[in-house]
């Protein structure tokens, strides 16, 4: 997922200050959890949450998870 360069952020803030603009920010809570995966991804059960009836089960993800390599790109694709 793309990230703004610090120079672009500084330029934006300097211009906003010069023009006396009000600047707002926002945060999307759980954003990476809303990313839609393009490929099949399977995960094992995390320790401490292993099913006693099915200890060897693996699960196919419907959406991205934190720590998943594809999560930032999946969220960016949803956002754009």
C-alpha positions as CSV (number, residue, x, y, z in Angstrom):
1,X,0.0,0.0,0.0
2,X,1.3,3.4,-0.8
3,X,2.6,5.7,1.9
4,X,2.9,9.5,1.6
5,X,6.5,10.8,1.7
6,X,7.4,13.0,4.7
7,X,8.2,15.8,2.3
8,X,4.7,15.7,0.8
9,X,3.2,15.8,4.3
10,X,5.3,18.8,5.3
11,X,4.5,20.7,2.2
12,X,0.8,20.0,2.7
13,X,0.9,21.2,6.4
14,X,3.0,24.3,5.5
15,X,0.5,25.3,2.8
16,X,-2.5,24.6,5.1
17,X,-0.8,26.8,7.8
18,X,-0.1,29.5,5.2
19,X,-3.7,29.6,4.0
20,X,-5.0,29.2,7.6
21,X,-6.9,26.0,6.7
22,X,-8.3,23.7,9.3
23,X,-6.8,20.3,8.9
24,X,-8.6,17.1,10.0
25,X,-7.4,13.6,10.4
26,X,-9.2,10.3,10.7
27,X,-8.5,6.7,11.6
28,X,-10.3,3.7,10.3
29,X,-10.6,1.2,13.1
30,X,-9.8,-2.4,12.2
31,X,-9.0,-1.3,8.7
32,X,-6.8,-4.4,7.8
33,X,-9.6,-6.7,8.8
34,X,-11.8,-5.2,6.1
35,X,-9.4,-6.1,3.2
36,X,-10.6,-8.6,0.7
37,X,-8.1,-11.2,-0.2
38,X,-7.5,-12.0,-3.9
39,X,-6.0,-15.4,-3.3
40,X,-6.8,-18.3,-0.9
41,X,-5.1,-18.1,2.4
42,X,-5.2,-20.8,5.1
43,X,-4.3,-20.5,8.7
44,X,-3.9,-22.9,11.6
45,X,-5.5,-22.6,14.9
46,X,-3.6,-20.3,17.3
47,X,-2.3,-21.9,20.5
48,X,-4.7,-21.4,23.3
49,X,-7.7,-21.5,20.9
50,X,-7.3,-25.1,19.5
51,X,-10.6,-26.9,19.1
52,X,-10.7,-30.1,21.3
53,X,-13.0,-31.8,18.8
54,X,-10.9,-30.8,15.7
55,X,-7.3,-30.0,16.8
56,X,-5.9,-30.5,13.3
57,X,-8.3,-28.2,11.5
58,X,-7.0,-25.3,9.3
59,X,-9.2,-22.4,8.2
60,X,-9.6,-20.5,5.0
61,X,-9.7,-16.8,5.5
62,X,-12.6,-14.7,4.2
63,X,-10.8,-11.4,4.8
64,X,-7.3,-10.2,5.7
65,X,-5.8,-10.4,9.2
66,X,-3.3,-8.2,11.0
67,X,0.2,-9.5,10.4
68,X,-0.7,-11.0,7.0
69,X,1.7,-9.9,4.3
70,X,-1.2,-9.1,1.9
71,X,-3.3,-7.1,4.5
72,X,-2.0,-3.6,3.6
73,X,-2.6,-4.1,-0.1
74,X,-6.0,-5.7,0.4
75,X,-7.1,-2.7,2.5
76,X,-5.7,-0.2,-0.1
77,X,-7.7,-2.0,-2.8
78,X,-10.9,-1.6,-0.8
79,X,-10.2,2.0,-0.1
80,X,-9.4,3.0,-3.6
